[in-house]
Amino acid sequence: MGITLTFDTLQFVQRLKKAGIKETEAEAIAEAVRDVQTNSDVATKRDLAEVTAKLETSDAATQHDLAEVKAKLETSDLATKRDLTELKAELKHDLAGLGAELRAEFKSGLAETKAELIKWGVTIVVAVGVLQTSIITALIMRLIPG
């Protein structure tokens, strides 16, 4: 990206001398300016146009890539929503089954508890009856002489 400039050192030295600078100083200044121009990397309008075109091409490619990434993300987002919907349906189904299972176990446990309570109740009633009979018999035995 360099450009070669033509520099008339003689004309430059003469200009500096007219401005009141000594010839040796003017020549040194002219030499320094020529060195700077020779060693400088200056961009031309064509160089800038090429870089601009490359940047525009790169920008278009980047925009295209971003559009592809966006489309993939949207597809992924839709898949995730679908997955969540399916998972929600599965959980509802599992919870419904678990609820039915718990109700059945509760009813079974309740029936067992009722049977145990009835058995204990009957045992207590029989025991109380036997105790009452024993007490009555003992009292009668005491009351009857001999």
Summary of the structure (lengths in Angstrom):
residues: 146
radius of gyration: 54.7
end to end distance: 144.3
largest distance: 169.6
contacts: 286
relative contact order: 0.04
helix: 86%
strand: 0%
